[in-house]
Amino acid sequence: MTAWFDPRGAIAAHVQGCLPLTFPADGPSPQVSRNRQSRGRTAYLSGLAAEDSVARDYTSRGLTVLARRWRGSCAEIDLILADGDAVIFVEVKKSRSFDAAILSLGPAQRRRIMSAASEFLGERAAGQLTPARLDLAMVNDQGAISILENAFGEGD
């Protein structure tokens, strides 16, 4: 669903009063909007497929999926898995190459994911004493998967 922002409405008058913004009279070009929607939908579906592939990879190694796209108060964690008593938090990055995937995970996102992981562990019986790690799973354009275990930690 696409929501169009009406620059002539009351909200726009308030926003324009607060911020020095100008709005085009007729809004964005419908063709530009459709192209952007199409790219966004393709990226979304590609990300879901990458997460499915990574989940299958982990489960084929005997791990159990505890949650998918778990939403904490500050971030979403793509996959949360159990490996015995340990909890594995996985950030899945789909990109044209593994190098591009690594570069797309910035320090602010790592901090948010670690905070969300801490929030998830707070709901477990052992709490913060639960053995855990944070992995980065990368999927390239050919569908190949590369997993960096313990990809980021306390120093990030």
ABEGO torsion letter per residue (X at the ends): XBBBBBAABAAAAAAAAABBBBBBAAEBBAAAAAAAAAAAAAAAAAAAAAAAAAAAAAAAAGBBBABBGBBBAABBBABBBBBEABBBBBBBBBBABAAAAAAABBAAAAAAAAAAAAAAAAABAAEAABBBBBBBBBBBAAGBBBBBBGABBAAX
